[in-house]
Amino acid sequence: MKKQISILLLILLCAFSSYSQDTLQEIKVVSKNKSLQKSSKITANTTLLTSKELLKAACCNLAESFETNPSIDVNFSDALTGTKQIKMLGLTSPYLMITEENIPSVRGASQAYGLSFTPGTWVESIQITKGAGSVVNGYESISGQINTELLKPVKDIPFFLNAYGSTDSRFELNTHFNTKISDKWASSLFVHGNTRVAKNDMNDDGFLDNPLSKQINVLNRWQYTDAQKGWVSFINFRYMNDEKQTGEIDFDPKKDKGTTNSWGSEINTERFNVSTKLGYVFPEMPYQSFGFQNAFDSHDQESYFGLNRYNIKQSSYYSNLIFNSIIDNTMNKFATGLNFTYDKYQEFVNVNDYSRIDNSIGAFFEYTFDNSSNFSFIAGGRVDNHNRLGTFVTPRLHIRYNPWGKGVLRASAGRGKRSANIFAENQPLFASSRTFDILDTNGKIYGLDPEIAWNYGLSFNQGFSVFGKKADVGFDFYRTDFKNQVVVDLYTAPAIPGTHQTLFYNLNGKSYANSLQVDFNIELAKHLDLRTAYKYYDIQTDYLSGRSERPMQAKHRFFGNLGYETHLGENGSQWKFDFTYNWMGEQKLPETASNPVGDRLPDYSPSYSLMNAQITKIFSSTFEIYVGGENIGNYKQEKAILGSENPFGPTFDASIVYAPVFGQMYYAGLRFKIK
C-alpha cells in the first residue's frame, strides 16, 4: 500500500506542475529515449521538451531553450539589449500563458525580459501546448501555454556545476547543491551568475551589439513527501538582481546619464519570490486529491533609454485551490476550484503616472472523458470577476480521436481575455525617438479596453515506418480571431514628416492570425534523427491606414534539425552532434517612408538563413564538455539602428530588428556532477 501511495504522490506532483490532468498521461506513456516527445494518447496538442533536448544548445536561459524545436519561433526584440522574443502561432509572448510549475511566471512587468530570468540548467522539462490552455490555469491564455518544470529536490543529484563562456564575452556559472535531510525532506540550492564584460560593435554603427550585464540568481527549494499519509509539498524562495547597460560605445552612465552627450540605457531589475504548493492524495481513494498553490512576487525595474525614463514595480499575489476526483469511474474525471490574483503596478513613463491595482477572483470546472483507447475530450469553463475587466465566462474545449494505429486527430477551441500592459510589453520602442499616443480614453486600462480573442485549432499526426526506421508526419492549423485588441500601430504616417510615433488604440475592424505548420520527422539511421517543419503565417490587422500584415513577422519559415549520438561507451562516454537550420522569409517592416533617404527601410526585409551547431563530448556520467556556434553563416542585419549618427534626432530607432546584429558567436562549456 505504501508503494502505491508513493506512486500516486508522484502522479499528484506532476499533475500540480503540468498543463492539466491530461498532461499526466503524456508523462506516463511517451518513450523516455526521445528528447522531444509527443504522445498519441493525450488530448491536447502538447510537446514535451526533456532535459536531454535542452542540452542540445547552450540554453543559458529559458528564452534560449526553444532553438531546436519548431513549435516556438525565436525572434530578436531590438538592436541593443540582445533579448530574444518568442512567438507561438505567430503571436508574441503576451498572448501565451507562461507558467513555472503551473504558477504564472512571465506576465505584467516581466513580459519583456522575464524569460531571461530562469537559467536553463534549472529546468527539468518544458511542456508546450498549442491553442487555448486549461481553465485551471486562468483566463489569459490565447495562443497557447508554456509550462516549465524545475528540478525536484527529491530526485536531484548532490552537486552540479556548469561553466560557460562565449566569444561575445558572456560568462556564466551555475551550481546546484542538493541535500536529502531525512526520508521526508529534501532541499536544493541553485546559484546562477552571468556577466558580459567587453564592448562589442560588430556592425560598426557606434552602438553596443549586446549589453554590458551582470546577474545573480538564487533559488532555494524545499520538498516534503510523506508517502504513507499522502502528503507532498514544495516551498521556494528566490532572489534575482539583473543589471544591463547598453547604448553608444563611449557612453558612461556616471557622466552621460540624462544628457545628450552620448546615448545610453540602463535596465536594472530586482525580483523576489516566495511560492508554496501543497498536495494531498486520499489514501483510500487514490483517484481523489487536492492541491493548494500560493505565490508572492515582487518585480522592481528602474530603467531609462536615452532621455526616456521607464520605471515599473509590480507586487503580485496568486492563489489556486484545486480538487480532483472522478464521476462514477476513472473514465470520467474532473477538476474544480477557486483562484485569486492581485497585482499592484507602480508604473511611470517619464513624468506620467500609470499606477493601478488589478484583482480578480474566479471559479473553474473542467471535465475529462477518456475511454483509455481512441477517444477523449476535456471541456472546461470558468467564471471570473475582475475589477477592470468585469464579470465574464471563459470556455475551453480539447478533443482527441485516434482513427487508426499511430494516427491522432485533435481539435480545440477556447476564449481568452487579458489586460494589455502596453508599455511593459513594448519596451524596445523606448529605444527610439517615437512619441507614444493613446487614442482611446474610455477604457479602464490606460484608457483602453481589454483584449478578447477566440482560438480554434485542428491537428493530425501519423506515425509510420520507412525501411524499418521510425517516422511521423503531421500538420496543424490554428486561427486566432480578436474580438478586441489593443492595436500597436507603427504604420500610420506621422502628422509631422520625419518624426516617429507609436499609436495605441482599440481595434476597429478585424484582426486575426492564421498559422499552418507541416512537419516531418524520421530516424535516418540508428542514433541519427532528422526533424523538419514548414510554417506559414497569415496575420492581418485593421490599422488606421487600412488592413496590413503584422510587422516583423515572416509569412514563411522553414526549420530543420539533425542530431546524431554515438553508442554509449564505458563509464557512459559518448559523442553528441547537433545542427539546426532556420530560414526566415521576408518580413513586413514599419513605416519609414517619411525619413530622410539614408534612414529609410524597404517595405519588406530580405529573407535569410541561420545555422547553429553544437558538439558534446561526454567523458563519463559525471563530466562532459561542449562547444558550439550560433549564426555560423555570419548573417547580420544591414542597418539595425536608424539615425545612429544622431541618436537624439527625430529618426533614431533601434526597435526595427528582424535579424541578428552581432553575427557569428561561438561558445564552450563544461558540466560536472557528483552523484
N, C-alpha and C positions, 0 to 999 in steps of 0.2 A: 504493500500500500504506500509506503514511504517513497519507493521508487516511482510509482505512478504519480504521486503528488509533485515530485521533483520535475517530472516531465511536464506536468500541467503548469507549473510555475514558469518554466522556460517558455512555454507557449504564451502564457499571460504576459511575460516580459516583452516578447516580440509583438504581441497584439497592441500593447500600450505604446510601442515605439514605432509602429508602422502605419501605413495608409489607412487600413480598415481591418475588419475581421478577415476579409478576403485575402489580404496580402499574406497572412499567415500561411495559407495553403501553398503559396509560391515558395516560401522558405522551406516547406516540408517536401515538396515534390521535385524541385529542379535539381539537375546534376551539380554536384559540388566541384566537378572538374572544369566547369565553364567560368570564366572571369566575368562574362556578361551574360545574364540568364533571363530567359523568358519561359513561362510555363503556359501550357495549353489548358490548364485546369483552373486558373483563376479568372475572375470575372472582368476586372478592369484591365486596360491596356497598360501594363506595368512592366518596366525593365529594371532588373536588379544589377547594380554595379558592385561587385565584391571588392575586397581589399586587393585581390590579385589584379583586378583591372586598373585600380588606382596606381599600382606600381609600374604601369606601362609608360608613364610620363612622370615628370618631376613632381607634379601635384603639390606645389608649395602651399596652396590654399584651395578652398572649395571652388573658387571661381575658375581655377585651372584644372579641375578634376574631370572635365567633360570633353577633353580634346580627342579622345579615342573612341567616342561613340556618336552615332548620328542623330540621336533623339534631341540633343540640345545644340543650338547654334551659339558659338562663341564669337563675340564681336569686340571691337575696340571703342571705348566710350569717348575719348578725347586724345589730344596730342600732347598732353602734359603729365597726367597722373599715372599713366601706364595701367590703368584699371581696365579689366575685361568685363564686358557685359554679356549676360546670357539671354537667349530668347528661346521660346518654345511655341510652335505653331505660328511663328512669325511675330509674336508679341513679346515685349520686353518683360523683365522680371517682375515689375509691379503687378502684372496680371497673373503671375504664378503665386501659389502659396508655397513658401519655403519654410520648412519646419525642421527642428532638431529634436529627434526622438519624440515626434508628434506634438511638439510645442512650437508655435510660431516663433521664428527667429529673425528673419530678414524682412522687416516691414517698417513703415514710417520713416524715421530719421536715418535708418541704416540702409535704405534702398540702394544708394549709390555705391557704397563701399563695403557693405555688410558681408558679402561673400568672401572677401579677402580677410575676414576676421576669424575664420575657422581653419586652422592648419590642416593640411592634407593627412599628416601622419596620425591625427586623432580619429580619423574616420574609419569605421569598420565596414560600412556599406552605404550605398545610396539607392533609394527607390525612386524611379521616375515614372510618374503616371500622367498619361496624356488625357486631356479632357477635364471636365469639371470633377473636382475631388469629392471626398466623402463629406457629408454634412456633419459628421462627428467633429471634424477639424475646423468648422466655421463656414462663413458665407462668402469669403472674399475670393476664393479660388475661381478663376475664369478659364484660363487656357491649360491648367494642369497643376501638378503638385510635385515638389522635390522634397523628400524626407531623408535626412541624414542620420545614420546610426553611429554613435561613438563607441569606442572600445569599452567593453564591460569589465569592471574590476574583477569579477569572479572568474573571468576567462582569460584575462590579460597575463602576459609574462612578467617576471620580476623587474626586468630592465630592458629599455630600448633606447638606442641612440641613432640619430640621423643627422649627418652634416652635409651641407650643400654649398656650392659656390658656382658662380656663372660669370661669363665674360662681360655682362653689363654691371658688374661689381656688386651683385646681390649675394649676400651670405646668410645662411640660416643654420640654426642649431635647434634640434628637438630632442628632448629627453623625457622618457616615461619611467616612472617608478611605481611599482605595484606591490602591495603587501596583503597577504591573507592574515588578517588579525585573529580570526577564530573560524570555527566551522560555519558561522553565520555572517560574519562581517568581512568585507574586503574593501580596500581603498587604493585609488590611483592618484598620482600627482603628475600632471602633464605641464612641462615648461617649454615654451617656444620663444625664440628670439630671432629677429631678422633685421638686417640693415643693408642699406646701399650707400656707399661712402664716396664714390667717384662721380664726377660730372661727365655725362656723355652727350654728344651732339653729332650723331652720325649723319644727319641730313644737312648740316651746316646752315641752319636757319637762325642760329644765335640763341636757341632755347634748349633746355634740357629735354632729352627724349623720355627719360624716366626720372621720377623724383628722387632726391636725397631722402632717405627714410630710415626710421627705426621703429621696431615694435617689440613689446614684451607682452606675452600672453600666457596666463597661468590658469589651470583648471584643476580643482581638487574634487574627485568623485568618491562617494561612499555608497556601497551596496550592501543591503541586508537581505538575507534569504533564510526563511525558516520553512523547509520543505514539509516538516511534519504538521505544522499548523496552517500552512497555506499562504504565508505572507512573503511579499517581496517589495523592496523599496529602494529608491535612489535619492541621494542628496548631492547637489552640485553647487560649488562655489567657484566663481570665475571672475577674473580681473584682466583687463587689457588696456594698454596705452599705445596709441599709434600716432606717429608724427611724420608728416610729409612736407617737403619743401620743393617747389618747382618754379619754373619761370625762366628768365634770361640767365645765361651762363654767369654773368657778373653780378647778379642780384645778391645783395647782402641784407638780410632782414633787419639787422641791427641799425643800419643807417638808411635803408631804402624803403622800408615798410611805410605805407601810407603816403608815399611821394611819387613823383613822376620821373625820378632819377633813373629807375630801372624797373621793369615789370616783374613782379614775383607773386608767389602764392604760398600760403602755409595752411595745412589742414591738420588740426590736432584733435584727436578723438580719445575719450576715456570712457570705458564701459565697465559696469559692474553687474553681475547677475547672480541670483540665488534661485534654484529651482528644486522642487521635490516631486517625487512620484511614489504613490503608494498603491499596491495591488493586492488583492486577496482572492484566492480560489476556494470555493466551498468544498471541503474535503469529501463530503458525502454527495455532492452534486458537482462533479468536475466540469460540467458544461456551463456552470454559472460562476460569474466573477464580477468584481467591480474594481475600478481604478479611480484615483483622485490625483490630479496634476495641478501644481501651482508654480508660478514663476514671477519673479520681480526683476525688472531690468531698468538700469539707468544708463542712458546714452547721452554723452555730452560732447558736442562738436563745436569747436571755435575755429573759424576759417575766414580767409579773405582771398580774393582773386583780383590782383591789381588794386583798383580803388573800390571794388565791390566787396562788401562785408556780408558774410552769412554765418550766423550762429544759431544752433538748434540744440535744445536739450529735451529729451523725451524720457519721462518716467512712466513705466508701464507695469500693470499687474494683470496676470492671466490665470484663470482657474477653470478647470474642466472636471466634472464628475461623470463617470461612465459606468453603466451597468449592462452586463452581457448575460444573456440566457437563451433558452430555446422555447419554442412553442410546440408542444406535443412530442417532437422528436428532433434529432440533430440535423435533419434536412431543413428545418425552419429555425433560423437564429435571428436574434435581434439585439440591437444596441440602443440604449436610450440614456438621456442625461441632460445636464444643465451646464452652461458655461457663462463666464463673466469676463469682460475685458474693460480695462481702464487705461487711458492714455492722456497724460498731461504734456502738452507741447509748449515750450517757451522758444519761439521762433522769431528771429529778427533778420530782415533783409535790408541792409543799410540802416536807415533810421525808421523803417516801418516795422511795427509790431504785429505779428500774425499769431500770437499765442492763443491757445484754445484748449479745452478739455473735451475728450470724447469718452463715452462709456456705453456699454451695451450689455444686455442680458438676454440669453436665448435658451430655448429647449429644442431637443432634436430626437428623432426616432428613425432608426434605419433597420429595415427588414432584409434578410438574406435568405434566399432559397437556393439550395444546391442538392441535386439528386445524386451527387458523387459519381456521375457518369458523364453525360454530354450536355447538360443544361444547368445554368444558374443565372440568377439576377439579384441585383441589390437595388432596392427602392428606398429612398430616404427623403426626409423633409425636416425643416426646422423653421421655427418662428422666433424672430429677434425683435427687440425693441432697442433702438439706438437714439441717443439724444439729438443727433443731427440727421440721421437717415430715416427716422420714423420707425413704424412697425411694419414688418414685411415678412414674406414667406419665401423660403429657398427650397425648391425641389431638385432632386438629382436622381438619375437612373442609369444603371450599367447592366448590360445583358451579354451573356456568353452562350454560344452554341457550337458544339463540335459535330459537324455533319458527317464526318468520316475520320478515319485514323490520321493522326498528326495534322489535322486541319482544324482551325478555330476561327470562328466569326464572332466579332464583338460590335456592339453599338452602345452609344452613350448619349445622354442629353442632360443639361443642367443649367441653372441660372446662377449668376454671381453678382454681387453688389459690393462696391468699395468706395472709400473716400480717396480722392487723388491728392497726394501731398505734392503739389505742383513744383515747389522749389527743391525739396529734398530729392525728388525723383529726376530732376533735370539740372543737377548741379554743374555738369560740364558747360552749360550755357552761360554760367557766370564768368567763364574764361573767354569773354568776348566783350565787344562794345555794345552789345544788344541792350535795348530798353525792354522792360517787361510790362506788358499791359494786360490787365484782366478786364474783359469787355462786359461780362455779366456781373451783376451785383446783388441779385435777389436770392441766391442760394445761400446755404448755411456753412459752406466750406470754401473759404476765400471768396465768397460771393457766388460760388459755382454749385451746381447740383451734383449728387453722387453719380458715379458711373454704374451702369446696369448693362449686362450682356448675357446672351444665351449662347451656349456652346453645344454643337451637335457633332458626333463623330461615328465613323464606321471603319472597321479594320478587318483584315483577313490575313492569316498566316498559314502556310502549308510546309510541313517538313517532308523530306524525301531523301532518297539515296542516289548518288551518281557514282557508278563503278565501285560500289561498296563504301563510299565516303558520305558522311552526313552533310546535308544541305537544307536550306529553307529559303523560301521566297515569301514576301509579304507586301502589303500595301496598307496605308491608312489615309483617310480623308477626313479633315475636320473643318468646320466652319464656325466662326465666331461672329455673331450679329450684335452690334451695340445698339441698345435702345436709347442710351445716353452715354456720351463720352466727353471727357474734358479734352478738347482739341488743343494740341500744341502746334501752333501754326508758324512754320518757318518759310512759307511760300508767298504769302501776301506781300506785295511790293510796299515798301515804306512810303509814307507821305512825303518825306524829305529824301530825295535821291542821294545815294551814297551813305545812308545810315542803315543800321540793322535794328530789327525789332523781333520780339517773340510775343505772340498773341495767345492768350488763354481764353477759351470761351466754350460754352455748352454746344454740343453737336446740334446742328440744324440741318437735318437731311439723313444720309446714310453713312455708316462706317462698318466695314466688315473685313474679315481676314479668312481667306481660304488657304488651306495647307494640304498638299498632297505629298506623300512620301512612298517611294518604292524601294525596297531593299532586297538584296540577295547575298546570302552568306553560305560559304562552303568550306569544308575541310579538304584542302587541295592534296595534302599528304599527311601522314601521321605527324602531329605537332605543328602543322603548318595551316593556319586559318586565314581566310580572306573574308572581309566584310565590305560590302559596297552599298551605297544608298544614293538615290537621286531625290531632290526635294524641289517642289515648285510652290511658289507663294503668289497669291493674288490678294493684295492688301490695298484697299481703297478707302478714302475718307473724303467727305464733302467739306472743303475749306471755303473761306470767304471768296476766294478767287476761283472756285469751282472744284470738281472732283479730281483727285490726283492720287498717285501712289504714295504710300507712306515713305518718308525719306529714310535713307541709309538702310535699305532692305533689298537684298538681291532677290530677283524673281527666281533664279535658277541656282542651285548648289549641287555639287557632287562630292561625295565622301568615299574614301577608300582606306582600309586599314589592313595591313599584312603583319601577322605575328608568327614567330617561329620559336620553339623551345627545343633544346636538345634533351636527350634522355637523362634522367637523374643518375648521377654517378655516386661514388662512395661519399658518405657523410652528407648527402644531399647536394653535391656540387652540380652546377648546371649553367648553361648559357641561355640568355633570352634576347631576342631581337624583335624590335617593333618599329614599323614605318607607317606614318599616317599622311594621307594626301587630301587636301581640301581645295576645291575650285569654286570660286565665287563669281557669279555673273555680274553684269553691270548693275549699279545701284542709283536710284534717283537721288539727286543732291538738292539741298535747299537753294533758294533763290539768291543769286549773287549778281544778276544782270545789271543792277544799278551801281555796282562798284566800278572803280577805275579798272582799265583793261588788265593791269598786272595782278589784280586781286579778284578776278573772276574765275569761276569754275564752270566746266561744261554742265549741261543738264544731267548727264549720267557719267558715273565713274567708269573707268575701264575694268574689264574682268581681270582676274589674277588668280594665281595658284600659291598655295602654301604647303611646305613639306616639313614634317617633323620626324625625328628618329631617335631611338634610344637602344643602347646595348647594356645589358646587365650581366655581370659575372658573379654567380653565387659560389663561393668557395666552400661553404658549409651551411648548416642550418642556423648558424649564429653570425655569419659575416658575409657581406656582399658589397660590391661597388658597382656604380653605374655611370655612364657618360651618355650625353645626348646633345641634340641640337634642335632649335626651333627656327622656322623660316630659313631653311637651308638654302633655298634659291635666292635669298637676299632681296626679296621684293620690298620696296619702300614706296609709300605714297609720295608722289612728286611734290605736291605743295600741301603740307599738313596744317600750316598756320597762315591764314590770310592776314595781310597787314603786319607781318612780323617786323618789318623795318620801322614801323611806327605803332607800337603796341597800345598807346593811349589815343590813337586816332580812331576815326569813325568806322573803319572797315576791319579792325582787328577781330579775329575769330579763330579760336583753337578747338572748336567743338565739331567741325565737319571732318570727321575721320572715318574712313571706310577701309583702311588697310594698315599694315604695320608701319611704324615710324622709325623704329630702332634698326631694323634689318636683321642680319644673322645674329643668333645668340647660341652659345654653347655652354654646357654645364657639366659638372661632375659631382659625385657624392658617394657617401658610404652609409651602410646600415650595419649596426652591431646589436646583438641580442644576447641576453642571459636568460636561459630557460629553466 
